[in-house]
Amino acid sequence: MISSSMKDIRSRVATALAASPIPRLRYIQVELEEQTVCLRGDVTSFYQKQIAQEVVRSVDREVDVRNDLRVDDMPG
């Protein structure tokens, strides 16, 4: 069962990504699996992939992150 604190973290991460100055990060899906925040979607660079993970860390440094973002340098 996912705790309410994890649901709160998920919500805060999604809000932070939605407010990102990098437009592509606004479309990342934030999901919870057990006690892990999972990032899913496509970004256009490894830099964006890392920045998305750092957004999670800015919300909660202790949370586990699974960064499943796919780098697609030719978005369609």
Biotite code that builds the C-alpha atoms (Angstrom):
import biotite.structure as struc

atoms = struc.array([
    struc.Atom([0.000, 0.000, 0.000], chain_id="A", res_id=1, res_name="MET", atom_name="CA", element="C"),
    struc.Atom([1.262, 3.455, -0.904], chain_id="A", res_id=2, res_name="ILE", atom_name="CA", element="C"),
    struc.Atom([1.396, 5.839, 2.030], chain_id="A", res_id=3, res_name="SER", atom_name="CA", element="C"),
    struc.Atom([-0.222, 9.257, 1.987], chain_id="A", res_id=4, res_name="SER", atom_name="CA", element="C"),
    struc.Atom([3.213, 10.852, 2.387], chain_id="A", res_id=5, res_name="SER", atom_name="CA", element="C"),
    struc.Atom([4.349, 9.141, -0.832], chain_id="A", res_id=6, res_name="MET", atom_name="CA", element="C"),
    struc.Atom([1.207, 10.382, -2.586], chain_id="A", res_id=7, res_name="LYS", atom_name="CA", element="C"),
    struc.Atom([2.073, 13.874, -1.356], chain_id="A", res_id=8, res_name="ASP", atom_name="CA", element="C"),
    struc.Atom([5.632, 13.536, -2.690], chain_id="A", res_id=9, res_name="ILE", atom_name="CA", element="C"),
    struc.Atom([4.272, 12.345, -6.051], chain_id="A", res_id=10, res_name="ARG", atom_name="CA", element="C"),
    struc.Atom([1.962, 15.349, -6.210], chain_id="A", res_id=11, res_name="SER", atom_name="CA", element="C"),
    struc.Atom([4.754, 17.774, -5.304], chain_id="A", res_id=12, res_name="ARG", atom_name="CA", element="C"),
    struc.Atom([7.098, 16.255, -7.915], chain_id="A", res_id=13, res_name="VAL", atom_name="CA", element="C"),
    struc.Atom([4.400, 16.456, -10.609], chain_id="A", res_id=14, res_name="ALA", atom_name="CA", element="C"),
    struc.Atom([3.730, 20.099, -9.697], chain_id="A", res_id=15, res_name="THR", atom_name="CA", element="C"),
    struc.Atom([7.443, 20.963, -9.776], chain_id="A", res_id=16, res_name="ALA", atom_name="CA", element="C"),
    struc.Atom([7.892, 19.324, -13.179], chain_id="A", res_id=17, res_name="LEU", atom_name="CA", element="C"),
    struc.Atom([4.787, 21.075, -14.527], chain_id="A", res_id=18, res_name="ALA", atom_name="CA", element="C"),
    struc.Atom([6.320, 24.416, -13.525], chain_id="A", res_id=19, res_name="ALA", atom_name="CA", element="C"),
    struc.Atom([9.700, 23.644, -15.087], chain_id="A", res_id=20, res_name="SER", atom_name="CA", element="C"),
    struc.Atom([11.277, 26.243, -17.375], chain_id="A", res_id=21, res_name="PRO", atom_name="CA", element="C"),
    struc.Atom([12.179, 23.301, -19.646], chain_id="A", res_id=22, res_name="ILE", atom_name="CA", element="C"),
    struc.Atom([8.973, 22.652, -21.602], chain_id="A", res_id=23, res_name="PRO", atom_name="CA", element="C"),
    struc.Atom([9.689, 18.947, -22.216], chain_id="A", res_id=24, res_name="ARG", atom_name="CA", element="C"),
    struc.Atom([9.794, 18.227, -18.469], chain_id="A", res_id=25, res_name="LEU", atom_name="CA", element="C"),
    struc.Atom([6.189, 19.378, -18.130], chain_id="A", res_id=26, res_name="ARG", atom_name="CA", element="C"),
    struc.Atom([4.994, 16.186, -19.858], chain_id="A", res_id=27, res_name="TYR", atom_name="CA", element="C"),
    struc.Atom([6.790, 13.643, -17.698], chain_id="A", res_id=28, res_name="ILE", atom_name="CA", element="C"),
    struc.Atom([4.551, 11.076, -16.019], chain_id="A", res_id=29, res_name="GLN", atom_name="CA", element="C"),
    struc.Atom([5.158, 10.669, -12.305], chain_id="A", res_id=30, res_name="VAL", atom_name="CA", element="C"),
    struc.Atom([4.046, 7.347, -10.859], chain_id="A", res_id=31, res_name="GLU", atom_name="CA", element="C"),
    struc.Atom([4.499, 5.463, -7.616], chain_id="A", res_id=32, res_name="LEU", atom_name="CA", element="C"),
    struc.Atom([5.556, 1.867, -7.311], chain_id="A", res_id=33, res_name="GLU", atom_name="CA", element="C"),
    struc.Atom([5.822, 0.737, -3.705], chain_id="A", res_id=34, res_name="GLU", atom_name="CA", element="C"),
    struc.Atom([7.957, 3.457, -2.091], chain_id="A", res_id=35, res_name="GLN", atom_name="CA", element="C"),
    struc.Atom([9.624, 4.576, -5.321], chain_id="A", res_id=36, res_name="THR", atom_name="CA", element="C"),
    struc.Atom([8.905, 7.592, -7.517], chain_id="A", res_id=37, res_name="VAL", atom_name="CA", element="C"),
    struc.Atom([9.034, 6.526, -11.167], chain_id="A", res_id=38, res_name="CYS", atom_name="CA", element="C"),
    struc.Atom([9.608, 8.990, -13.993], chain_id="A", res_id=39, res_name="LEU", atom_name="CA", element="C"),
    struc.Atom([8.298, 7.965, -17.421], chain_id="A", res_id=40, res_name="ARG", atom_name="CA", element="C"),
    struc.Atom([8.161, 9.638, -20.791], chain_id="A", res_id=41, res_name="GLY", atom_name="CA", element="C"),
    struc.Atom([10.470, 11.071, -23.420], chain_id="A", res_id=42, res_name="ASP", atom_name="CA", element="C"),
    struc.Atom([13.045, 13.834, -23.162], chain_id="A", res_id=43, res_name="VAL", atom_name="CA", element="C"),
    struc.Atom([15.390, 15.187, -25.818], chain_id="A", res_id=44, res_name="THR", atom_name="CA", element="C"),
    struc.Atom([18.707, 14.915, -23.941], chain_id="A", res_id=45, res_name="SER", atom_name="CA", element="C"),
    struc.Atom([20.495, 13.182, -21.110], chain_id="A", res_id=46, res_name="PHE", atom_name="CA", element="C"),
    struc.Atom([20.716, 16.620, -19.486], chain_id="A", res_id=47, res_name="TYR", atom_name="CA", element="C"),
    struc.Atom([16.909, 16.811, -19.328], chain_id="A", res_id=48, res_name="GLN", atom_name="CA", element="C"),
    struc.Atom([16.781, 13.278, -17.945], chain_id="A", res_id=49, res_name="LYS", atom_name="CA", element="C"),
    struc.Atom([19.175, 14.265, -15.151], chain_id="A", res_id=50, res_name="GLN", atom_name="CA", element="C"),
    struc.Atom([17.364, 17.545, -14.440], chain_id="A", res_id=51, res_name="ILE", atom_name="CA", element="C"),
    struc.Atom([14.079, 15.659, -14.035], chain_id="A", res_id=52, res_name="ALA", atom_name="CA", element="C"),
    struc.Atom([15.713, 13.385, -11.472], chain_id="A", res_id=53, res_name="GLN", atom_name="CA", element="C"),
    struc.Atom([17.129, 16.406, -9.642], chain_id="A", res_id=54, res_name="GLU", atom_name="CA", element="C"),
    struc.Atom([13.617, 17.869, -9.438], chain_id="A", res_id=55, res_name="VAL", atom_name="CA", element="C"),
    struc.Atom([12.584, 14.764, -7.486], chain_id="A", res_id=56, res_name="VAL", atom_name="CA", element="C"),
    struc.Atom([15.615, 15.203, -5.215], chain_id="A", res_id=57, res_name="ARG", atom_name="CA", element="C"),
    struc.Atom([14.667, 18.848, -4.616], chain_id="A", res_id=58, res_name="SER", atom_name="CA", element="C"),
    struc.Atom([11.274, 17.692, -3.329], chain_id="A", res_id=59, res_name="VAL", atom_name="CA", element="C"),
    struc.Atom([12.637, 14.912, -1.102], chain_id="A", res_id=60, res_name="ASP", atom_name="CA", element="C"),
    struc.Atom([16.283, 13.887, -0.874], chain_id="A", res_id=61, res_name="ARG", atom_name="CA", element="C"),
    struc.Atom([15.463, 10.549, 0.765], chain_id="A", res_id=62, res_name="GLU", atom_name="CA", element="C"),
    struc.Atom([12.962, 9.165, -1.745], chain_id="A", res_id=63, res_name="VAL", atom_name="CA", element="C"),
    struc.Atom([13.974, 6.380, -4.110], chain_id="A", res_id=64, res_name="ASP", atom_name="CA", element="C"),
    struc.Atom([13.795, 7.352, -7.785], chain_id="A", res_id=65, res_name="VAL", atom_name="CA", element="C"),
    struc.Atom([13.521, 5.145, -10.833], chain_id="A", res_id=66, res_name="ARG", atom_name="CA", element="C"),
    struc.Atom([14.303, 7.233, -13.875], chain_id="A", res_id=67, res_name="ASN", atom_name="CA", element="C"),
    struc.Atom([12.708, 5.436, -16.823], chain_id="A", res_id=68, res_name="ASP", atom_name="CA", element="C"),
    struc.Atom([12.824, 8.491, -19.078], chain_id="A", res_id=69, res_name="LEU", atom_name="CA", element="C"),
    struc.Atom([13.748, 7.723, -22.657], chain_id="A", res_id=70, res_name="ARG", atom_name="CA", element="C"),
    struc.Atom([16.119, 10.066, -24.474], chain_id="A", res_id=71, res_name="VAL", atom_name="CA", element="C"),
    struc.Atom([14.740, 10.733, -27.930], chain_id="A", res_id=72, res_name="ASP", atom_name="CA", element="C"),
    struc.Atom([16.756, 13.380, -29.753], chain_id="A", res_id=73, res_name="ASP", atom_name="CA", element="C"),
    struc.Atom([14.238, 13.455, -32.582], chain_id="A", res_id=74, res_name="MET", atom_name="CA", element="C"),
    struc.Atom([10.835, 14.055, -30.949], chain_id="A", res_id=75, res_name="PRO", atom_name="CA", element="C"),
    struc.Atom([7.890, 13.575, -33.210], chain_id="A", res_id=76, res_name="GLY", atom_name="CA", element="C"),
])
